[in-house]
Protein backbone atom coordinates (compact mmCIF):
# COMPACT_ATOMS: atom_id res chain seq x y z
CA UNK A 1 0.00 0.00 0.00
CA UNK A 2 2.88 2.39 0.71
CA UNK A 3 3.75 2.32 -3.03
CA UNK A 4 0.24 3.58 -3.86
CA UNK A 5 0.57 6.75 -5.94
CA UNK A 6 -2.17 8.36 -3.87
CA UNK A 7 0.29 8.41 -0.96
CA UNK A 8 2.11 11.28 -2.56
CA UNK A 9 5.20 11.24 -0.33
CA UNK A 10 5.22 7.46 0.06
CA UNK A 11 4.53 7.70 3.80
CA UNK A 12 1.90 9.97 5.30
CA UNK A 13 0.20 12.23 2.75
CA UNK A 14 -2.82 11.13 0.71
CA UNK A 15 -4.08 13.06 -2.32
CA UNK A 16 -6.71 11.51 -4.57
CA UNK A 17 -8.50 13.15 -7.49
CA UNK A 18 -11.59 11.00 -7.94
CA UNK A 19 -13.42 12.72 -10.77
CA UNK A 20 -10.69 14.59 -12.68
CA UNK A 21 -13.05 17.50 -13.31
CA UNK A 22 -12.08 20.81 -14.89
CA UNK A 23 -12.21 23.05 -11.83
CA UNK A 24 -9.82 25.87 -12.73
CA UNK A 25 -11.00 29.15 -11.25
CA UNK A 26 -14.01 27.51 -9.59
CA UNK A 27 -15.32 27.57 -6.00
CA UNK A 28 -14.90 24.39 -3.97
CA UNK A 29 -16.70 23.04 -0.90
CA UNK A 30 -14.12 21.65 1.54
CA UNK A 31 -15.36 19.33 4.28
CA UNK A 32 -13.70 17.76 7.28
CA UNK A 33 -14.67 14.09 7.46
CA UNK A 34 -15.00 12.79 11.02
CA UNK A 35 -17.52 14.80 12.99
CA UNK A 36 -18.87 16.50 9.85
CA UNK A 37 -19.71 13.83 7.28
CA UNK A 38 -19.28 10.82 9.57
CA UNK A 39 -20.12 10.33 13.22
CA UNK A 40 -17.10 10.91 15.46
CA UNK A 41 -16.09 7.55 16.95
CA UNK A 42 -12.45 8.28 17.75
CA UNK A 43 -9.87 7.07 15.23
CA UNK A 44 -12.24 5.65 12.62
CA UNK A 45 -10.48 2.76 10.89
CA UNK A 46 -13.23 0.19 10.28
CA UNK A 47 -15.91 0.46 7.58
CA UNK A 48 -18.43 -1.24 9.86
CA UNK A 49 -18.16 1.79 12.19
CA UNK A 50 -19.14 4.26 9.47
CA UNK A 51 -22.28 6.22 10.37
CA UNK A 52 -23.36 9.14 8.21
CA UNK A 53 -24.28 12.33 10.07
CA UNK A 54 -27.76 13.60 9.28
CA UNK A 55 -27.65 15.96 6.33
CA UNK A 56 -24.15 14.99 5.19
CA UNK A 57 -25.21 13.23 2.00
CA UNK A 58 -27.68 16.04 1.27
CA UNK A 59 -25.10 18.81 1.39
CA UNK A 60 -22.72 16.83 -0.83
CA UNK A 61 -25.48 16.20 -3.38
CA UNK A 62 -26.49 19.88 -3.20
CA UNK A 63 -22.95 20.93 -4.11
CA UNK A 64 -22.77 18.25 -6.82
CA UNK A 65 -25.96 19.65 -8.37
CA UNK A 66 -24.40 23.13 -8.42
CA UNK A 67 -21.34 21.67 -10.19
CA UNK A 68 -19.27 22.69 -7.15
CA UNK A 69 -16.47 20.19 -6.46
CA UNK A 70 -16.59 18.61 -2.99
CA UNK A 71 -13.28 17.99 -1.25
CA UNK A 72 -12.52 16.10 1.97
CA UNK A 73 -9.53 17.39 3.97
CA UNK A 74 -8.91 15.20 7.00
CA UNK A 75 -6.23 14.78 9.66
CA UNK A 76 -5.63 11.04 10.13
CA UNK A 77 -3.22 10.68 13.04
CA UNK A 78 -4.73 7.25 13.71
CA UNK A 79 -2.54 6.00 10.88
CA UNK A 80 0.51 7.64 12.37
CA UNK A 81 -0.31 6.19 15.78
CA UNK A 82 -0.59 2.71 14.18
CA UNK A 83 -4.24 2.27 15.15
CA UNK A 84 -5.01 1.49 11.50
CA UNK A 85 -3.29 1.86 8.12
CA UNK A 86 -3.88 3.41 4.71
CA UNK A 87 -5.73 0.32 3.50
CA UNK A 88 -8.14 0.70 6.43
CA UNK A 89 -8.51 4.40 5.59
CA UNK A 90 -9.41 3.45 2.03
CA UNK A 91 -11.95 0.90 3.28
CA UNK A 92 -13.66 3.60 5.34
CA UNK A 93 -13.61 5.95 2.37
CA UNK A 94 -15.14 3.28 0.14
CA UNK A 95 -18.00 2.80 2.60
CA UNK A 96 -18.52 6.56 2.69
CA UNK A 97 -18.66 6.68 -1.10
CA UNK A 98 -21.15 3.81 -1.12
CA UNK A 99 -23.47 5.66 1.26
CA UNK A 100 -23.24 8.83 -0.80
CA UNK A 101 -23.93 6.96 -4.03
CA UNK A 102 -27.21 5.70 -2.58
CA UNK A 103 -28.56 9.26 -2.89
CA UNK A 104 -26.71 10.15 -6.08
CA UNK A 105 -23.89 12.10 -4.40
CA UNK A 106 -20.12 11.90 -4.77
CA UNK A 107 -16.81 13.28 -3.51
CA UNK A 108 -14.41 14.82 -6.03
CA UNK A 109 -11.09 14.94 -4.20
CA UNK A 110 -9.60 13.76 -0.91
CA UNK A 111 -6.55 14.94 1.02
CA UNK A 112 -5.41 13.33 4.27
CA UNK A 113 -2.44 13.75 6.60
CA UNK A 114 -1.18 10.99 8.91
CA UNK A 115 1.66 12.97 10.51
CA UNK A 116 1.47 13.99 14.18
CA UNK A 117 3.89 15.05 16.88
CA UNK A 118 2.95 11.99 19.00
CA UNK A 119 2.87 9.46 16.16
CA UNK A 120 5.24 6.54 15.69
CA UNK A 121 8.18 6.93 13.27
CA UNK A 122 8.20 7.69 10.36
CA UNK A 123 4.94 9.57 10.99
CA UNK A 124 6.27 11.52 13.96
CA UNK A 125 6.46 15.06 12.66
CA UNK A 126 5.54 18.08 14.75
CA UNK A 127 3.46 20.75 13.03
CA UNK A 128 3.56 19.19 9.58
CA UNK A 129 2.53 21.73 6.89
CA UNK A 130 -0.35 19.50 5.76
CA UNK A 131 -1.79 18.88 9.21
CA UNK A 132 -4.61 21.26 10.12
CA UNK A 133 -4.58 24.00 11.44
CA UNK A 134 -1.91 24.40 8.75
CA UNK A 135 -3.14 24.93 5.20
CA UNK A 136 -0.96 22.43 3.33
CA UNK A 137 -3.77 20.04 2.42
CA UNK A 138 -5.90 22.87 1.08
CA UNK A 139 -3.03 24.30 -0.95
CA UNK A 140 -2.22 20.83 -2.33
CA UNK A 141 -5.84 20.47 -3.48
CA UNK A 142 -5.71 23.87 -5.15
CA UNK A 143 -2.46 23.00 -6.92
CA UNK A 144 -3.95 19.68 -8.10
CA UNK A 145 -7.29 21.05 -9.22
CA UNK A 146 -6.91 24.75 -10.02
CA UNK A 147 -9.68 25.72 -7.58
CA UNK A 148 -9.91 29.35 -6.53
CA UNK A 149 -9.55 29.30 -2.74
CA UNK A 150 -10.59 32.94 -2.43
CA UNK A 151 -14.17 31.98 -3.31
CA UNK A 152 -14.22 28.54 -1.66
CA UNK A 153 -15.83 27.46 1.64
CA UNK A 154 -14.92 24.97 4.36
CA UNK A 155 -17.11 23.23 6.94
CA UNK A 156 -15.51 21.69 10.03
CA UNK A 157 -16.19 20.71 13.62
CA UNK A 158 -12.92 22.00 15.10
CA UNK A 159 -11.33 25.42 15.13
CA UNK A 160 -8.25 23.85 13.55
CA UNK A 161 -10.41 23.39 10.43
CA UNK A 162 -11.43 27.05 10.42
CA UNK A 163 -7.88 28.24 11.08
CA UNK A 164 -6.64 26.20 8.12
CA UNK A 165 -9.27 27.84 5.93
CA UNK A 166 -8.16 31.28 7.12
CA UNK A 167 -4.49 30.52 6.45
CA UNK A 168 -5.39 29.30 2.96
CA UNK A 169 -7.16 32.58 2.14
CA UNK A 170 -10.58 30.97 1.78
CA UNK A 171 -13.83 32.92 1.65
CA UNK A 172 -16.04 31.25 4.24
CA UNK A 173 -15.56 28.93 7.21
CA UNK A 174 -18.47 27.28 9.01
CA UNK A 175 -18.24 25.52 12.36
CA UNK A 176 -20.93 22.88 12.88
CA UNK A 177 -21.81 21.73 16.38
CA UNK A 178 -21.62 18.06 15.46
CA UNK A 179 -18.57 15.95 16.32
CA UNK A 180 -16.33 18.09 18.51
CA UNK A 181 -18.06 21.28 17.43
CA UNK A 182 -20.39 21.58 20.41
CA UNK A 183 -17.36 21.66 22.76
CA UNK A 184 -15.17 23.88 20.60
CA UNK A 185 -17.68 26.52 19.52
CA UNK A 186 -17.19 28.64 22.66
CA UNK A 187 -13.47 29.18 22.10
CA UNK A 188 -13.26 30.97 18.78
CA UNK A 189 -9.67 31.68 17.66
CA UNK A 190 -8.48 35.01 16.37
CA UNK A 191 -8.61 35.05 12.57
CA UNK A 192 -7.76 38.75 12.29
CA UNK A 193 -5.96 39.59 9.08
CA UNK A 194 -7.84 37.06 6.98
CA UNK A 195 -10.83 37.70 4.74
CA UNK A 196 -12.56 34.62 6.11
CA UNK A 197 -16.21 34.92 7.04
CA UNK A 198 -16.86 32.67 10.06
CA UNK A 199 -20.26 31.31 11.09
CA UNK A 200 -21.26 28.85 13.81
CA UNK A 201 -24.32 26.70 13.14
CA UNK A 202 -25.91 23.63 14.74
CA UNK A 203 -25.66 21.20 11.83
CA UNK A 204 -25.10 20.68 8.12
CA UNK A 205 -28.65 21.62 7.17
CA UNK A 206 -28.06 25.02 8.75
CA UNK A 207 -24.61 25.21 7.11
CA UNK A 208 -26.22 24.72 3.73
CA UNK A 209 -28.82 27.38 4.53
CA UNK A 210 -26.07 29.76 5.58
CA UNK A 211 -24.21 29.27 2.30
CA UNK A 212 -27.41 29.75 0.31
CA UNK A 213 -28.22 32.95 2.23
CA UNK A 214 -24.80 34.31 1.26
CA UNK A 215 -25.48 33.53 -2.41
CA UNK A 216 -22.62 31.03 -2.39
CA UNK A 217 -20.85 29.87 -4.48
CA UNK A 218 -19.55 33.35 -5.09
CA UNK A 219 -17.80 34.45 -8.25
CA UNK A 220 -14.02 34.37 -8.50
CA UNK A 221 -12.56 37.56 -7.03
CA UNK A 222 -15.74 38.53 -5.15
CA UNK A 223 -15.11 39.42 -1.50
CA UNK A 224 -17.37 37.88 1.18
CA UNK A 225 -18.54 39.75 4.26
CA UNK A 226 -15.95 39.45 7.05
CA UNK A 227 -18.27 38.71 9.97
CA UNK A 228 -18.73 36.11 12.66
CA UNK A 229 -22.19 35.10 13.86
CA UNK A 230 -23.83 32.32 15.78
C-alpha positions in Angstrom: 0.0 0.0 0.0 2.9 2.4 0.7 3.7 2.3 -3.0 0.2 3.6 -3.9 0.6 6.8 -5.9 -2.2 8.4 -3.9 0.3 8.4 -1.0 2.1 11.3 -2.6 5.2 11.2 -0.3 5.2 7.5 0.1 4.5 7.7 3.8 1.9 10.0 5.3 0.2 12.2 2.8 -2.8 11.1 0.7 -4.1 13.1 -2.3 -6.7 11.5 -4.6 -8.5 13.2 -7.5 -11.6 11.0 -7.9 -13.4 12.7 -10.8 -10.7 14.6 -12.7 -13.0 17.5 -13.3 -12.1 20.8 -14.9 -12.2 23.1 -11.8 -9.8 25.9 -12.7 -11.0 29.1 -11.2 -14.0 27.5 -9.6 -15.3 27.6 -6.0 -14.9 24.4 -4.0 -16.7 23.0 -0.9 -14.1 21.6 1.5 -15.4 19.3 4.3 -13.7 17.8 7.3 -14.7 14.1 7.5 -15.0 12.8 11.0 -17.5 14.8 13.0 -18.9 16.5 9.9 -19.7 13.8 7.3 -19.3 10.8 9.6 -20.1 10.3 13.2 -17.1 10.9 15.5 -16.1 7.5 16.9 -12.5 8.3 17.8 -9.9 7.1 15.2 -12.2 5.6 12.6 -10.5 2.8 10.9 -13.2 0.2 10.3 -15.9 0.5 7.6 -18.4 -1.2 9.9 -18.2 1.8 12.2 -19.1 4.3 9.5 -22.3 6.2 10.4 -23.4 9.1 8.2 -24.3 12.3 10.1 -27.8 13.6 9.3 -27.6 16.0 6.3 -24.2 15.0 5.2 -25.2 13.2 2.0 -27.7 16.0 1.3 -25.1 18.8 1.4 -22.7 16.8 -0.8 -25.5 16.2 -3.4 -26.5 19.9 -3.2 -23.0 20.9 -4.1 -22.8 18.3 -6.8 -26.0 19.6 -8.4 -24.4 23.1 -8.4 -21.3 21.7 -10.2 -19.3 22.7 -7.1 -16.5 20.2 -6.5 -16.6 18.6 -3.0 -13.3 18.0 -1.3 -12.5 16.1 2.0 -9.5 17.4 4.0 -8.9 15.2 7.0 -6.2 14.8 9.7 -5.6 11.0 10.1 -3.2 10.7 13.0 -4.7 7.2 13.7 -2.5 6.0 10.9 0.5 7.6 12.4 -0.3 6.2 15.8 -0.6 2.7 14.2 -4.2 2.3 15.1 -5.0 1.5 11.5 -3.3 1.9 8.1 -3.9 3.4 4.7 -5.7 0.3 3.5 -8.1 0.7 6.4 -8.5 4.4 5.6 -9.4 3.5 2.0 -12.0 0.9 3.3 -13.7 3.6 5.3 -13.6 6.0 2.4 -15.1 3.3 0.1 -18.0 2.8 2.6 -18.5 6.6 2.7 -18.7 6.7 -1.1 -21.1 3.8 -1.1 -23.5 5.7 1.3 -23.2 8.8 -0.8 -23.9 7.0 -4.0 -27.2 5.7 -2.6 -28.6 9.3 -2.9 -26.7 10.2 -6.1 -23.9 12.1 -4.4 -20.1 11.9 -4.8 -16.8 13.3 -3.5 -14.4 14.8 -6.0 -11.1 14.9 -4.2 -9.6 13.8 -0.9 -6.6 14.9 1.0 -5.4 13.3 4.3 -2.4 13.8 6.6 -1.2 11.0 8.9 1.7 13.0 10.5 1.5 14.0 14.2 3.9 15.1 16.9 2.9 12.0 19.0 2.9 9.5 16.2 5.2 6.5 15.7 8.2 6.9 13.3 8.2 7.7 10.4 4.9 9.6 11.0 6.3 11.5 14.0 6.5 15.1 12.7 5.5 18.1 14.8 3.5 20.8 13.0 3.6 19.2 9.6 2.5 21.7 6.9 -0.3 19.5 5.8 -1.8 18.9 9.2 -4.6 21.3 10.1 -4.6 24.0 11.4 -1.9 24.4 8.7 -3.1 24.9 5.2 -1.0 22.4 3.3 -3.8 20.0 2.4 -5.9 22.9 1.1 -3.0 24.3 -1.0 -2.2 20.8 -2.3 -5.8 20.5 -3.5 -5.7 23.9 -5.2 -2.5 23.0 -6.9 -3.9 19.7 -8.1 -7.3 21.1 -9.2 -6.9 24.8 -10.0 -9.7 25.7 -7.6 -9.9 29.4 -6.5 -9.6 29.3 -2.7 -10.6 32.9 -2.4 -14.2 32.0 -3.3 -14.2 28.5 -1.7 -15.8 27.5 1.6 -14.9 25.0 4.4 -17.1 23.2 6.9 -15.5 21.7 10.0 -16.2 20.7 13.6 -12.9 22.0 15.1 -11.3 25.4 15.1 -8.3 23.9 13.5 -10.4 23.4 10.4 -11.4 27.0 10.4 -7.9 28.2 11.1 -6.6 26.2 8.1 -9.3 27.8 5.9 -8.2 31.3 7.1 -4.5 30.5 6.4 -5.4 29.3 3.0 -7.2 32.6 2.1 -10.6 31.0 1.8 -13.8 32.9 1.6 -16.0 31.2 4.2 -15.6 28.9 7.2 -18.5 27.3 9.0 -18.2 25.5 12.4 -20.9 22.9 12.9 -21.8 21.7 16.4 -21.6 18.1 15.5 -18.6 15.9 16.3 -16.3 18.1 18.5 -18.1 21.3 17.4 -20.4 21.6 20.4 -17.4 21.7 22.8 -15.2 23.9 20.6 -17.7 26.5 19.5 -17.2 28.6 22.7 -13.5 29.2 22.1 -13.3 31.0 18.8 -9.7 31.7 17.7 -8.5 35.0 16.4 -8.6 35.0 12.6 -7.8 38.7 12.3 -6.0 39.6 9.1 -7.8 37.1 7.0 -10.8 37.7 4.7 -12.6 34.6 6.1 -16.2 34.9 7.0 -16.9 32.7 10.1 -20.3 31.3 11.1 -21.3 28.9 13.8 -24.3 26.7 13.1 -25.9 23.6 14.7 -25.7 21.2 11.8 -25.1 20.7 8.1 -28.6 21.6 7.2 -28.1 25.0 8.7 -24.6 25.2 7.1 -26.2 24.7 3.7 -28.8 27.4 4.5 -26.1 29.8 5.6 -24.2 29.3 2.3 -27.4 29.7 0.3 -28.2 32.9 2.2 -24.8 34.3 1.3 -25.5 33.5 -2.4 -22.6 31.0 -2.4 -20.9 29.9 -4.5 -19.5 33.4 -5.1 -17.8 34.4 -8.3 -14.0 34.4 -8.5 -12.6 37.6 -7.0 -15.7 38.5 -5.2 -15.1 39.4 -1.5 -17.4 37.9 1.2 -18.5 39.7 4.3 -16.0 39.4 7.1 -18.3 38.7 10.0 -18.7 36.1 12.7 -22.2 35.1 13.9 -23.8 32.3 15.8 
